[in-house]
Amino acid sequence: MRLQGKNIILGITGSIAAYKAAYLLRLLVKEGAEVQVVITPSGKEFITPVTLSALSGNPVISEFFGANDGTWNSHVDLGLWADAMIVAPATASTIAKMANGVADNMLITTYLSVRCPVFIAPAMDLDMFKHPSTTKNLIALGSYGNIIIKPVAGELASGLKGMGRMEEPGNIVEQLVSHFSRKKKLLNKTFIVTAGPTFEKIDPVRFIGNYSSGKMGYAIAEALANEGAQVILISGPVAIRPDSANIRLVSVESAAEMFDSCKKYFPGCDGAVLSAAVADFTPAHIAEEKTKRGESNWNIELKPTTDIAAFLGRVKKEGQLLVGFALETNNELQNAVKKLRDKNLDFIVLNSLKDKGAGFELDTNKVTFIDKYNNQQEFELKSKKEVATDIVEKIISLI
């Protein structure tokens, strides 16, 4: 029994595919899992709690208070109890509520309370699944760290044929088993990740900076840590913080401070992922006092900052891996390939500000990988957490 000792919340919503939840529940129990079903009120229109209770061996939870004795069903306790949560089937309505935190039923409040991995298996008609709002909500859920189990194509309840059928219960169970049995592939490895912007001081209250939020770099750090790596996250000023205990945060402000930290830690690392938006120029002179508004123009002399990627590329030892980023606005591919060669990178992650949904401050990105052998791999628009997973998988393949 491959799920022996695992506590699983099975969330069921109001879809004709709810009948598949009974098969999924049976398979989970057969694999040794302890399963607590949480069903929405509309879900009970498609499958009865009596059936689900008989299969799970536990009373089914639907409301905040028990119908018979007024017992409080604690979503907080459920969230602490669970090793995983599966929402299958997940309707367009439930997906929208999960993405936007609309906690108007027991299932959504439970989802917002869990600390465990959440698997979401959409089920709906093909036009609902392809609707831009559904696409946006699924991307948002992916960006939160949820695992989306994509639906499959086939005959739908409407009589139409296309994408929208919930994945088969057996395949969902296999994904869950794989998640719990997966061996971490970067144990005993150490990586630097740079993230966020740098701020270059002009005077005590002003600086030159950029719009980087650090979301991409922090997602990469978490993805590396999830594979067992020890991560030194060298971050410019951002509003987020890492979650994993495997991540050591080194906070810096300027390009010079980021360079000094990279120079210090890189010799002891297996590689570095340089996703920070480092300033190319910094003021040649920093005013000691705030500069007041005057009648004439204010000219600020700038000098180049040290090129961190170029430096690490020069000192890189055999066996060390160096990954760079190229955010371009024109001649994207040519500029990325040139940067890859000039800085001795093992591969580069290219993204363009011309691509909708890519760039600074967003939760999504659209990238192309180019390695030193000129192999190119282009990806669709994804959440930055999904992009981070792709980057780490590429790193693993090279190691």
RARAQUI-V923860 format. One record per residue. N is the residue number from 1. RES is the residue in three letters. PHI is phi in whole degrees, -180 to 180 (none if undefined). Layout:
# RARAQUI-V923860
N_RES_PHI ; N_RES_PHI
This chain:
# RARAQUI-V923860
1_MET_none ; 2_ARG_-80 ; 3_LEU_-115 ; 4_GLN_-57 ; 5_GLY_84 ; 6_LYS_-92 ; 7_ASN_-100 ; 8_ILE_-121 ; 9_ILE_-94 ; 10_LEU_-108 ; 11_GLY_-94 ; 12_ILE_-123 ; 13_THR_-121 ; 14_GLY_-79 ; 15_SER_-135 ; 16_ILE_-59 ; 17_ALA_-72 ; 18_ALA_-60 ; 19_TYR_-62 ; 20_LYS_-69 ; 21_ALA_-63 ; 22_ALA_-64 ; 23_TYR_-67 ; 24_LEU_-62 ; 25_LEU_-59 ; 26_ARG_-60 ; 27_LEU_-68 ; 28_LEU_-62 ; 29_VAL_-64 ; 30_LYS_-61 ; 31_GLU_-84 ; 32_GLY_98 ; 33_ALA_-77 ; 34_GLU_-92 ; 35_VAL_-117 ; 36_GLN_-113 ; 37_VAL_-86 ; 38_VAL_-122 ; 39_ILE_-121 ; 40_THR_-77 ; 41_PRO_-55 ; 42_SER_-72 ; 43_GLY_-62 ; 44_LYS_-69 ; 45_GLU_-75 ; 46_PHE_-107 ; 47_ILE_-150 ; 48_THR_-85 ; 49_PRO_-59 ; 50_VAL_-61 ; 51_THR_-61 ; 52_LEU_-68 ; 53_SER_-66 ; 54_ALA_-64 ; 55_LEU_-75 ; 56_SER_-91 ; 57_GLY_81 ; 58_ASN_-131 ; 59_PRO_-60 ; 60_VAL_-85 ; 61_ILE_-102 ; 62_SER_-132 ; 63_GLU_-113 ; 64_PHE_-67 ; 65_PHE_-122 ; 66_GLY_-61 ; 67_ALA_-67 ; 68_ASN_-89 ; 69_ASP_-118 ; 70_GLY_73 ; 71_THR_-61 ; 72_TRP_-79 ; 73_ASN_-91 ; 74_SER_-85 ; 75_HIS_-67 ; 76_VAL_-66 ; 77_ASP_-63 ; 78_LEU_-61 ; 79_GLY_-63 ; 80_LEU_-79 ; 81_TRP_-76 ; 82_ALA_-78 ; 83_ASP_-92 ; 84_ALA_-161 ; 85_MET_-126 ; 86_ILE_-121 ; 87_VAL_-107 ; 88_ALA_-153 ; 89_PRO_-81 ; 90_ALA_-111 ; 91_THR_-78 ; 92_ALA_-59 ; 93_SER_-65 ; 94_THR_-66 ; 95_ILE_-60 ; 96_ALA_-63 ; 97_LYS_-66 ; 98_MET_-64 ; 99_ALA_-68 ; 100_ASN_-114 ; 101_GLY_68 ; 102_VAL_-84 ; 103_ALA_-90 ; 104_ASP_-107 ; 105_ASN_-151 ; 106_MET_-64 ; 107_LEU_-65 ; 108_ILE_-69 ; 109_THR_-64 ; 110_THR_-65 ; 111_TYR_-57 ; 112_LEU_-71 ; 113_SER_-98 ; 114_VAL_-70 ; 115_ARG_-109 ; 116_CYS_-96 ; 117_PRO_-61 ; 118_VAL_-120 ; 119_PHE_-106 ; 120_ILE_-124 ; 121_ALA_-114 ; 122_PRO_-64 ; 123_ALA_-150 ; 124_MET_-171 ; 125_ASP_-71 ; 126_LEU_-61 ; 127_ASP_-71 ; 128_MET_-66 ; 129_PHE_-67 ; 130_LYS_-84 ; 131_HIS_-62 ; 132_PRO_-55 ; 133_SER_-68 ; 134_THR_-66 ; 135_THR_-59 ; 136_LYS_-61 ; 137_ASN_-67 ; 138_LEU_-68 ; 139_ILE_-63 ; 140_ALA_-61 ; 141_LEU_-63 ; 142_GLY_-64 ; 143_SER_-68 ; 144_TYR_-81 ; 145_GLY_102 ; 146_ASN_-72 ; 147_ILE_-105 ; 148_ILE_-91 ; 149_ILE_-94 ; 150_LYS_-61 ; 151_PRO_-70 ; 152_VAL_-114 ; 153_ALA_-86 ; 154_GLY_165 ; 155_GLU_-77 ; 156_LEU_-105 ; 157_ALA_-61 ; 158_SER_-72 ; 159_GLY_98 ; 160_LEU_-78 ; 161_LYS_-121 ; 162_GLY_162 ; 163_MET_-75 ; 164_GLY_151 ; 165_ARG_-71 ; 166_MET_-60 ; 167_GLU_-56 ; 168_GLU_-66 ; 169_PRO_-53 ; 170_GLY_-60 ; 171_ASN_-72 ; 172_ILE_-64 ; 173_VAL_-61 ; 174_GLU_-63 ; 175_GLN_-66 ; 176_LEU_-66 ; 177_VAL_-61 ; 178_SER_-61 ; 179_HIS_-61 ; 180_PHE_-77 ; 181_SER_-97 ; 182_ARG_-62 ; 183_LYS_-85 ; 184_LYS_-73 ; 185_LYS_-96 ; 186_LEU_-122 ; 187_LEU_-60 ; 188_ASN_68 ; 189_LYS_-108 ; 190_THR_-127 ; 191_PHE_-130 ; 192_ILE_-89 ; 193_VAL_-128 ; 194_THR_-100 ; 195_ALA_-150 ; 196_GLY_79 ; 197_PRO_-93 ; 198_THR_-118 ; 199_PHE_-111 ; 200_GLU_-107 ; 201_LYS_-66 ; 202_ILE_-101 ; 203_ASP_-152 ; 204_PRO_-61 ; 205_VAL_-122 ; 206_ARG_-122 ; 207_PHE_-152 ; 208_ILE_-100 ; 209_GLY_-144 ; 210_ASN_-147 ; 211_TYR_-89 ; 212_SER_-60 ; 213_SER_-97 ; 214_GLY_84 ; 215_LYS_-60 ; 216_MET_-68 ; 217_GLY_-64 ; 218_TYR_-66 ; 219_ALA_-65 ; 220_ILE_-65 ; 221_ALA_-59 ; 222_GLU_-65 ; 223_ALA_-66 ; 224_LEU_-64 ; 225_ALA_-63 ; 226_ASN_-64 ; 227_GLU_-93 ; 228_GLY_97 ; 229_ALA_-73 ; 230_GLN_-88 ; 231_VAL_-120 ; 232_ILE_-102 ; 233_LEU_-95 ; 234_ILE_-96 ; 235_SER_-122 ; 236_GLY_-75 ; 237_PRO_-68 ; 238_VAL_-138 ; 239_ALA_-99 ; 240_ILE_-118 ; 241_ARG_-136 ; 242_PRO_-74 ; 243_ASP_-102 ; 244_SER_-71 ; 245_ALA_-71 ; 246_ASN_-82 ; 247_ILE_-107 ; 248_ARG_-102 ; 249_LEU_-89 ; 250_VAL_-116 ; 251_SER_-89 ; 252_VAL_-131 ; 253_GLU_-121 ; 254_SER_-99 ; 255_ALA_-62 ; 256_ALA_-64 ; 257_GLU_-67 ; 258_MET_-66 ; 259_PHE_-61 ; 260_ASP_-60 ; 261_SER_-69 ; 262_CYS_-63 ; 263_LYS_-61 ; 264_LYS_-70 ; 265_TYR_-94 ; 266_PHE_-61 ; 267_PRO_-58 ; 268_GLY_-96 ; 269_CYS_-110 ; 270_ASP_-86 ; 271_GLY_176 ; 272_ALA_-145 ; 273_VAL_-117 ; 274_LEU_-100 ; 275_SER_-103 ; 276_ALA_-67 ; 277_ALA_-95 ; 278_VAL_-83 ; 279_ALA_-62 ; 280_ASP_-83 ; 281_PHE_-134 ; 282_THR_-139 ; 283_PRO_-57 ; 284_ALA_-69 ; 285_HIS_-137 ; 286_ILE_-104 ; 287_ALA_-68 ; 288_GLU_-76 ; 289_GLU_-121 ; 290_LYS_-61 ; 291_THR_-80 ; 292_LYS_-86 ; 293_ARG_-64 ; 294_GLY_-129 ; 295_GLU_-82 ; 296_SER_-104 ; 297_ASN_-67 ; 298_TRP_-112 ; 299_ASN_-101 ; 300_ILE_-112 ; 301_GLU_-80 ; 302_LEU_-114 ; 303_LYS_-127 ; 304_PRO_-66 ; 305_THR_-85 ; 306_THR_-71 ; 307_ASP_-79 ; 308_ILE_-64 ; 309_ALA_-62 ; 310_ALA_-64 ; 311_PHE_-63 ; 312_LEU_-65 ; 313_GLY_-64 ; 314_ARG_-76 ; 315_VAL_-96 ; 316_LYS_-58 ; 317_LYS_-96 ; 318_GLU_-60 ; 319_GLY_97 ; 320_GLN_-86 ; 321_LEU_-112 ; 322_LEU_-128 ; 323_VAL_-117 ; 324_GLY_-118 ; 325_PHE_-124 ; 326_ALA_-133 ; 327_LEU_-101 ; 328_GLU_-120 ; 329_THR_-120 ; 330_ASN_-157 ; 331_ASN_45 ; 332_GLU_-57 ; 333_LEU_-64 ; 334_GLN_-62 ; 335_ASN_-66 ; 336_ALA_-67 ; 337_VAL_-63 ; 338_LYS_-62 ; 339_LYS_-64 ; 340_LEU_-57 ; 341_ARG_-72 ; 342_ASP_-63 ; 343_LYS_-105 ; 344_ASN_58 ; 345_LEU_-85 ; 346_ASP_-84 ; 347_PHE_-158 ; 348_ILE_-128 ; 349_VAL_-105 ; 350_LEU_-99 ; 351_ASN_-139 ; 352_SER_-120 ; 353_LEU_-69 ; 354_LYS_-77 ; 355_ASP_-82 ; 356_LYS_-64 ; 357_GLY_91 ; 358_ALA_-114 ; 359_GLY_117 ; 360_PHE_-69 ; 361_GLU_70 ; 362_LEU_-85 ; 363_ASP_-93 ; 364_THR_-121 ; 365_ASN_-157 ; 366_LYS_-129 ; 367_VAL_-128 ; 368_THR_-131 ; 369_PHE_-93 ; 370_ILE_-131 ; 371_ASP_-102 ; 372_LYS_-69 ; 373_TYR_-97 ; 374_ASN_70 ; 375_ASN_-74 ; 376_GLN_-120 ; 377_GLN_-136 ; 378_GLU_-100 ; 379_PHE_-117 ; 380_GLU_-76 ; 381_LEU_-62 ; 382_LYS_-139 ; 383_SER_-68 ; 384_LYS_-64 ; 385_LYS_-67 ; 386_GLU_-69 ; 387_VAL_-62 ; 388_ALA_-60 ; 389_THR_-63 ; 390_ASP_-62 ; 391_ILE_-64 ; 392_VAL_-68 ; 393_GLU_-62 ; 394_LYS_-64 ; 395_ILE_-60 ; 396_ILE_-60 ; 397_SER_-64 ; 398_LEU_-77 ; 399_ILE_-73
